[in-house]
């Protein structure tokens, strides 16, 4: 959001927490508008598209960055966690693309789905999460072919990034898991949100990304090498 606004884009930020959205928009600047909603609720995608038309005047691009994660071994994982991850990580993304499709087609727009290296790597203890991200990767590639040439669809696959979502997903085991991940990452550290945002904006750019669609771009410190 912030990087896109700095590059001159008018942005609609969407999330469940209205106060947090407002604070983020204050930091990002006047080019950012906000719309508070839960993207997994019925009618959410239509409300986002309506808000984008109202605040931005139209839609040139969609970034599906909503995420839900819970890590647990299979014998302790809850089926409800899988359902919630699929609804947030896959279904909500598909519904928003579908709702925005007429304008994306008219504007020869672009979609970037924020996935995860968990969708391409075997990750014991995180199988449900990985399955949801693998589904998002498949959605990305299939829609890239289906919607070409009018709409480009790509995904960025971050490795572990220092965000509240990661800490929440790992819960009590976060510290030990963090040490193991850093030890197995060639670059020897967690990523930063801005490093992922730079690639999202690169793929959205109608110039630099004009001939890129159906790509799954790993931004992961070498974890998928």
Residue pairs with C-beta under 8 A, 6 or more apart in sequence:
1 11
1 13
1 24
1 28
1 32
1 197
2 24
2 27
2 28
2 29
2 32
2 197
3 194
3 197
3 198
3 200
3 201
4 11
4 63
4 197
4 200
4 201
4 204
5 11
5 28
5 29
5 31
5 32
6 28
6 29
7 201
8 31
9 31
9 61
9 204
10 31
10 32
10 33
10 55
10 56
10 57
11 28
11 31
11 32
11 33
11 56
12 32
12 33
12 34
12 35
12 48
12 51
12 52
12 55
12 56
13 21
13 24
13 25
13 28
13 32
13 33
13 34
13 35
14 21
14 34
14 35
14 36
14 37
14 39
14 48
14 51
14 66
15 21
15 34
15 36
15 37
15 66
16 36
16 37
16 38
17 36
18 34
18 36
21 34
21 35
21 36
22 34
24 32
24 34
25 32
25 33
25 34
33 51
33 55
33 56
35 47
35 48
35 51
35 52
35 55
37 44
37 47
37 48
38 44
39 45
39 48
39 66
39 88
39 92
39 95
39 96
40 84
40 87
40 88
40 91
40 92
44 92
44 95
44 96
45 92
45 95
45 96
45 98
45 99
45 100
46 99
48 96
48 99
48 100
49 59
49 96
49 99
49 100
49 103
52 58
52 59
52 100
53 59
53 103
58 103
58 107
59 100
59 103
59 104
59 107
59 109
60 103
60 104
60 107
60 109
60 110
61 104
61 109
61 110
61 111
61 112
61 204
62 96
62 97
62 100
62 104
62 109
62 110
62 111
62 112
63 111
63 112
63 113
63 114
63 200
63 204
64 92
64 93
64 96
64 97
64 111
64 112
64 113
64 114
64 136
65 114
66 88
66 89
66 92
66 93
67 88
67 89
67 114
67 165
68 84
68 85
68 87
68 88
68 89
69 85
69 129
69 165
69 166
69 168
69 169
70 77
70 78
70 81
70 84
70 85
70 128
70 129
70 169
71 125
71 126
71 129
71 169
71 170
71 171
71 173
71 177
72 78
72 81
72 125
72 128
73 124
73 125
74 127
77 127
77 128
81 128
82 128
82 131
82 132
85 128
85 129
85 132
86 132
86 135
88 132
89 132
89 133
89 135
89 136
90 132
90 135
90 136
90 139
93 113
93 136
93 139
94 139
97 104
97 111
97 143
97 153
100 109
101 147
101 151
103 109
104 110
104 111
104 147
104 150
104 151
105 147
105 150
105 151
108 150
108 151
108 206
109 151
109 152
110 151
110 152
110 153
110 154
110 203
110 204
110 206
110 209
111 143
111 151
111 152
111 153
111 154
112 154
112 155
112 156
112 200
112 203
112 204
113 136
113 139
113 140
113 153
113 154
113 155
113 156
114 155
114 156
114 158
114 196
114 200
115 133
115 136
115 137
115 140
115 155
115 156
115 157
115 158
115 216
116 129
116 130
116 133
116 157
116 158
117 157
117 158
117 159
117 218
117 220
117 223
117 224
118 126
118 129
118 130
118 133
119 130
119 132
119 133
119 134
119 135
119 136
119 137
119 157
120 134
120 137
120 157
120 216
120 218
120 224
121 130
121 223
121 224
122 130
123 129
123 130
129 169
133 157
136 155
137 155
137 157
137 216
140 153
140 154
140 155
140 214
140 216
141 153
141 214
141 216
143 151
143 153
144 152
144 153
144 154
144 213
144 214
144 215
145 214
147 153
148 213
148 214
152 203
152 209
152 210
152 212
152 213
153 213
153 214
154 203
154 209
154 212
154 213
154 214
154 215
154 216
154 217
155 215
155 216
155 217
156 196
156 199
156 200
156 203
156 217
156 219
157 216
157 217
157 218
157 219
157 220
157 224
158 191
158 196
158 219
158 220
159 181
159 185
159 190
159 191
159 218
159 219
159 220
159 221
159 223
159 224
160 166
160 178
160 181
160 185
160 190
160 191
161 190
161 191
161 192
161 193
161 195
161 196
162 190
162 191
162 192
162 193
163 193
166 174
167 174
170 177
170 178
178 190
181 190
182 188
182 189
182 190
184 223
185 220
185 221
185 222
185 223
186 221
186 222
186 223
186 225
187 221
187 222
188 221
189 221
190 221
191 219
191 220
191 221
195 219
196 219
199 217
199 219
202 208
202 209
203 209
203 212
203 215
203 217
218 224
